[in-house]
Amino acid sequence: MAKGPTPQPGILEIELYVGGASTVEGVANVIKLSSNENPWGPSDKAIEAFQRAAHELHRYPSTDHASLRAAIGEVHGLDPNRIICGAGSDEIITFLCQAYAGPGDEVIHTEHGFSMYRISALAAGAKPVEVPEHDRVVDVDAILAAVTKKTRLVFIANPANPTGTMVGKKELARLAGALPAHVVLVLDGAYAEFVDGFDGGASLVNRFPNVVMTRTFSKIYGLGGLRIGWGYARREVIDVLNRLRGPFNLSSAQLAAAEAAVRDRDHVARCHGENARMRTWLAGALAVHGVPSDTSSANFLLARFGSRAEAEACDAFLKSEGVIVRRVAGYKLPDCLRITVGDEASCRRVAHLIGLFKGNGAEGGGDDD
Ligand SMILES: Cc1ncc(COP(=O)(O)O)c(C=O)c1O
């Protein structure tokens, strides 16, 4: 048989992204805590805007996303001309790799870093370079030691996924200041809204010409199913990324829902508060059962078990009881499970089951408030 077409170098090295499972065979009502989704769902105002958009489906959407960018700019105090919107922040990450890295170039990500950095680097023909972390925290010195003349991008999620840990403001500024001008530092703020008073890295974007921030509507805004994200950078960078962006990369329904969502600050505040409350409770409950976790700044906990076998057995037990969490062996954390902070009932259920798995009957843990 004749040989088929050959893909570009790097493409066949890409391992397909594995999303969080959402079904268990034979179980009707599962509790899904595997994809860091918002258990309280999106703002009612976002749902209404989405429904209204249904009446205009014959129209092409805006190509410049001006109205959504203006709303984001207003809420975050940023210049809308320095914002780009994409189909999830994944798309912004893809644009960054396409724009700034290619064959012969290196893209740095960290040991337990989000898998899309590696995938997007390979898709652009570049070489992903993995840098060690220190006790599941991004290590700025290790990153700086890995930078070469070929480095084009450094990706850091802050808070990080799947660890939930953060790099402090000073350390981030030190990294931004020490990176050579030819390296773009991408601060992925997918979980930034869960952190009190954190700007996601916007102030560093303002200070350093080679820093970019990415953000998403998939987490605190509860719009993961709709696929909307955005990036903030200096104008020249946004101009470059816009050249790669399809003119209609976001639908009118996406744009309308995202704009309503970002303007509904009460909903964001409610979700932020509930997440913080349940995160503290869940971490306490797990600790009582002998399952430690690092202090998380996001909407999930990285629960650490004694071994890979124990983590796998706990995962299987939870599944058999209809609770889906995330195995993170692919993130070099084989003895851990990532558990999204759910609503109160889900948190109590998962804590209770882990207690049973560990041989403790009672739920234990945090205050019963
Ligand atoms: C660290 C991080 N960055 C980016 C994303 C991508 O988010 P989205 O493409 O839904 O905006 C995720 C999603 O899980 C994430 O965890």
The ligand as a Tripos MOL2 file, in Angstrom:
@<TRIPOS>MOLECULE
LIG
   16    16     1     0     0
SMALL
NO_CHARGES

@<TRIPOS>ATOM
      1 C1         -3.5920   25.5450   34.5490 C.3       1 LIG1
      2 C2         -4.6230   25.5350   33.4710 C.ar      1 LIG1
      3 N1         -4.4770   26.3420   32.4250 N.ar      1 LIG1
      4 C3         -5.3540   26.3640   31.4280 C.ar      1 LIG1
      5 C4         -6.4670   25.5410   31.4370 C.ar      1 LIG1
      6 C5         -7.3540   25.5730   30.2450 C.3       1 LIG1
      7 O1         -8.5460   26.1440   30.5030 O.3       1 LIG1
      8 P1         -9.5540   26.5170   29.3460 P.3       1 LIG1
      9 O2         -8.9650   26.1220   28.0230 O.co2     1 LIG1
     10 O3        -10.7940   25.7790   29.6750 O.co2     1 LIG1
     11 O4         -9.6940   27.9990   29.4410 O.co2     1 LIG1
     12 C6         -6.6810   24.6810   32.4990 C.ar      1 LIG1
     13 C7         -7.8280   23.7810   32.5060 C.2       1 LIG1
     14 O5         -7.9620   22.8800   33.2690 O.2       1 LIG1
     15 C8         -5.7330   24.6690   33.5460 C.ar      1 LIG1
     16 O6         -5.8770   23.8560   34.5850 O.3       1 LIG1
@<TRIPOS>BOND
     1     1     2 1
     2     2     3 ar
     3     2    15 ar
     4     3     4 ar
     5     4     5 ar
     6     5     6 1
     7     5    12 ar
     8     6     7 1
     9     7     8 1
    10     8     9 2
    11     8    10 1
    12     8    11 1
    13    12    13 1
    14    12    15 ar
    15    13    14 2
    16    15    16 1
@<TRIPOS>SUBSTRUCTURE
     1 LIG1         1 GROUP 0 **** ****
